């Protein structure tokens, strides 16, 4: 038996139907995707927290869970139960960060379930322990956006403060990964992108240049070079959130100072080490660098990405370097940009060649101010559902009935956010 939809959601669905009148398939897909996460992935716990599975895997990713609930901010402002659900997720995320700030995915309880028994310091709460900068950024973003969209501040409790100190400590440690980091990760008998080189240490990076190291990308694939620029940008942005929260809500001058100092270092280092001059597109951002001069020109569908730079709040859509970068990664200079008879866009080394992702298509629309362009992207997404009326992970650019994952909650959420954006509903930040 399906859950009864909240009245606030029923009202919004009715408004969207009116705004999209005449496009029955788009309306149906939005209704399916918008109700799907609430129906299938969200569980309210006895302790008042919220547990959100990623979809077809019975574990909670810190990143995915935030993205899955993001389209519900437009309801949370007027619906206390939706706001409670989001606040409950923030509180569970802070608990997990304090259990292990290097883990990316957690179990509902301390049951020892996991993807693999990896060679890393893994306790029974942890489903997977791939260290990714964005896993620490997204929970901060969620706590901040909850405040901005509802006025709530109950999430900024003692556990939140402890978690913020821990996040800053980890980011600082990983500025000198080679000498100070306790983290390593080895997975036996797997494809090389699922483990770290050098006995779990990862590719060598230059220490103490201001950037902070990440073992894995948001795709859960190992970084080629350890300084992942979009994730460093996201860290810079959320440190600004911590400054604002610490100053205005917590009245914690020490925390504000620590976050402000780290934010300034990250910004300076990104601009110094994360940019290059491309012969065709001018000054652009690299996807990854090592600090020694090597860099990786590409983009990946998972967030944060170079495409998502304005979405995460590092610069605005009209920034010149972003626009140069955007043109580059939406071209064949990006090895994961694919064109076909059904669609064109950005895929990922995480999925087969010539498969592009609905997440990246949605991001193309969300990072444009052109309403007609947004509509074109929605048409492309609508016509590549493979007949399922839900979003997938990746799909074949020539045959959308070939796809990975029957449905993907994060992709459903991104599609919904673009539909809402097109209809005039925006997340406040």
N, C-alpha and C positions, 0 to 999 in steps of 0.2 A: 504493500500500500504506500503510495507516494505521500510525502509530507505536505501538509497544507501550506500553501505559499503565504508569506506574510502579506498583510493588506497593502503595505507600502510598495511591495514588489508588484502586486496585482495592479495597483494604480499606475506605476511606472510603465508596466507592459502595455497598459491601455493607451498611455500618452505616446509611447513609441509607435504603436500600431497606427495611430492617427498621423504621426509625422511621416511614416513610411508608407502611407496608404497607396495601394496599387502594386506594391512589390511584395506579393504574398510569400514568396520563397524566403526573401530576406527577413521578413517578419517572423516566419516560422523558425528559421535558423537562430535568430536572436532569442526567441522564447526558449528554444531547446537549450542553447548554450548558457543563457542567463540563469535558468533554473537548475541546470545540471550540477554545478558545483555545490549548491546548497543541498540538493537531493542526494548526492552520491559521495561527497568527500568530507563533509564537515561533521564533527562529533563534539558536542558539548560534554565536558568532563565533570565529575562530581566536585572537583575542587574549584570550579568556576572558570577554568581555562578551556581553551579550544584546541582540538587536535584536527589537523587537515591532512588527509593522505593525498599523494600526488595524482592518484587516479588508479592506474592498473598495478601499482606497487604499494603494498600495505605499510608505507613509512611516510614520515613527514620531512620534506626538505625545507630548510629555513627559507630559501629563496622562493621556491614554487608556491609555498603556502601563502606568502605575502601577495604574490602576483595573482593567485587564484581568487583572493578576496578583494582585490583592488576595485573592481567595478561596483562593489557594494557601498563604497563611500557615499555615493549619491543618495543612497537610502538612509545611511547611518545618521545623517544630520537630523532627520525627523523621526527615526525609528530607534528607540532605545534598545530594543532586543538585538537588532543588527549591530549597533554600536557595542553592546555587551559582547557579542560574538567576536568582533574584531579586537576589543580590549583583552578578551580571554586568550586570543592567539598571541598577542604581544607578550602577555605574562608567561605563557608557556615557552615562547621563544627565549625570553630572558633566563628562564630556568635552565633551558638547554645550553645556552651560551656559558652559563656558570658551571654546568657539568663538564663541558669540553668545548672550548672556543675554536678548536681546530676541526670539528666534525661538521659535515654538511647535511646529514640526514639522521633522524632519530626515531626510535620506537615509541609506541604509545605508552609502554611501561618498561620496566627493567627486566626484559625477558630474554635477552641474548640473541634475538633475531638479527640477522645481518645479510648483506649482499654476498660478502665473502669474509672468511677469517684471514684478514690481511695482517702483514707484519707492520704493526703500528700500535700505539698505546690505546687500545680500544676496549671500552667497558661495555656492560650489558645494555646500556641505554642506547647505544649507537648502532644504527643500521649501516652507515658508511662514514669513513673518516678521511675524506678527501678535503684538504684545506683549500678553500676558495674565499678570497676577499669578500666577494659579494654576499656570502652567507652571513657575514656580520653586518653588512650595510643594509640589507633589506629590512631586518627587524627594526632598525633605528628609523628608517624611512617610514615604516608602518606606524610606529608610535607617534612620530611627528605629524603625519598626515591625519591620523585620528584626531589629534589635537586641533589641527587647522580646519578640519571639516565638521567637527562636532563641538569643539570647545572643551572636550574632556581632558582631564589631567591625572585621573586616577592611575593610569598606567605608569606614571613617573614615580614609582615607589622605591623603597630601599633596595629591592632586588634589581630594579632598573639601573640605579646608580652604581651598584657593584658591577653590573654587566658592562656599563660604559667604561669604567676604569679598566676592566679586563680587556675590552676591545682595543682601547688605546695601547695597553701594554703589549698585546699581540702585534698590532700594527707597528709599534716601535721596535719590538724584537725582530720582526721580519724585514726591517730596514737594513739589518745586518744578518741576513739569513745564514750566511756562510759560517759565521763565528758564534752566533748567540742562540740560534733556533734549536729547540728541543725536538722539532717535528721531522719525521721521516715517514715514508710510505712505500711499501713494496707489496705488490700483488703478484703471486706466482702463476705461471701458465696462462698468461693473458696477452692480448694485443698490446703493443707498446704504449699506446695512448692511455691505457688503464693503470699505469704504474709510473713511478718516478725513476729516473736514471741515477747513476752514482750511488748505488745502494740505498736509494730512497731519498736522497738529498735534492735531486733535480738538477737541471742544467745550471752551470756556474753563472752567477751574476756578480756585477761589481757592487761592493758593499758601500753603505753610508753615502748614497748620492741623493737621498730624500725620498725615493720611491719605495714602496713596500711590496714584498714578494708574495706571489701566489703560486701554489703548487699546481692547481688545476683551474681550468676555465669554467664559466657557468654551465657549459655543456657536460661537465664532469670529466672532460678529456684533459690530459696533462698539457701544461704550457710548453711551447717550444722554447721560449725565453721567459724567464721568471717574473719580469715586470710587465704585467698585463695592464695596458694603459686605460681601457674603459673602466676597469675595476678600481684602479687608482683614482680616476676621476670621480667615481661613485663614493669612494672613501673620503675624498676631499669635500664633496657635497654634504655627506652626512655628518662630518665633523662640524660643519657649519650649523647643522640642526642641533647637535649636542651643545654648541656654544649658546644658541638661542634658548634651548630648554633649560640649561644650567643657569643662565642669567635671569630669565623671566619667570621660570616656574620653581626651580630648585633653590635658587639663590646660593649656588655653590660656585664661588669664585675660582677655587682650585681646579675643578673639573672644566670650567669654561676656559681657563688659561691653557690647560693641557691640550684641549681639543683645538683651540685657536692656533697654538703653535704648530701642531701637527698639520692642520689644514693649510697653513701658509707654506710649510715645507713641501707638502705634496703638490700644491699648485705650482710652485717654482720649479720643482723637479719635472713635472709633467711637461711644462712648456720648454724646459731645457733639453730633456732627454727623449721625450715622447713625440717630438715633431721632426719632420724632415722635408726637404724640398724635392718634390717629384717632377721629373722632366716634362710631364704632360699636364699635371693638375696644380702645380705650385706647392705652397706650404700645406702639408697635411699631417694628420695624426697617424702614427703607426699603431698596429694592434698590440704588438709585444716588442719589447727591447730587452737587452741584457746589460746596458750601461757601458759596455765596451765598444759600442758602435754597430753591433748587429741588430737588425730589426726585421719584423715580419709584417708584410703588407697583405692584409686580408681582413675579412670580418666574418663573424659567426652569428647565426640566427639567435642564439640565446642571449639573454640580457644579464648584465649590461653589455652593450656592443658599441662600436663606433657609430652606427646608425642611430642609436638611442641617446647620443650625447645631450641633446636638448631635453629629451624626455626625463633623464635623470637629473637635469638641472645644472649641468656644468657650464654650458654657454647657451645662448638663444639660437633659434632656428636660422636667423640671418647672419650669424657669425661667419666671417669669410673663410677661416680655416676649416670650420665644420662643413660649409658648403663645398669647399674643394674636396674634403675627405668623402663627403656623401657622393659626389660625382664619381670619385675613384672607386669606391666600394660597390656602387651600383653599375659597374662596368666589368668587362672581362679581365681587368687588372686584378680584381679580387678572384682568386681561384675557386671560390665557393659561390660566385654569382652565375646563375644558370638561366638560359633562355630556351623556351620550347613553344610548341604550338598552343598549349593551354595557358601558360603563365610564364613570367620571368621574375626573378628575385633572388634572395640570398638563402642559401642552405647552410650546411655544416659538415665538417669532417666526421661528425658523429653519426651521420646517416649516409645512404648511398649517393654516388655521383648523380647529378641531374635531378636530385630531390630538393625542392625548396620548402621553406617552413611558413606556415600560417602566422607564426609569431612575428617573423621578420616582415611579412607583408603588412600586418597590422601596424608595425612600427613605422613603416614607410608612410602610411597614412597619418599616424599620430604626430609625426615630426614635420608635417607640411601644413601650411596655413591656407592652402588652396582647396576650397570645398569641392570643386569638380574633380581634383586629383583624389581626394578622399573617397568620393563616389566611385571612381574608376577602380580603386583598390578594393572596395567592398564588392564590386561586381566580380572582380577576379577571385576573391575569396568565396563568394557565393557559388561561382561556377566550378570550384575545385574541391567541393566537399565529398566527392566520390559517391554521391547519392545517399550519404548518411545524415545530412542536415546537422552535422557537428564538425568541429575542426579536428585536424590531425596534427601529428608532429611534422613529418616531411611527406611530400607527395611528388610523383613523377611529373616533370614539366610538360610531358607530352601525353600523359594518361593519368589523370587524377584518381582513377580507381585503384591505382597502385600507390599505397601509402604505408607509412609506419605508424603504428598505434591506432586502434579502432576509434578511439577518442582520446583527447589529451586536454585535461582540465585547464592547464595554463594557456593553451592555444584558444580554448573556448573563451576564457576570460579576456584575452587580448582582443579577440574579435568583438566581444561585447563592449569593451572600452572604446573601440573605434566607432561602433554603431552609436553609442551614447554621445561620443564627441561630435560626430556628424549631426546628431539631433540637437546639439547645444548643451549637453550635460557634461560638465568638466570637473575633474577632481581639483579641489582647491589646494594650493601649496604656497 
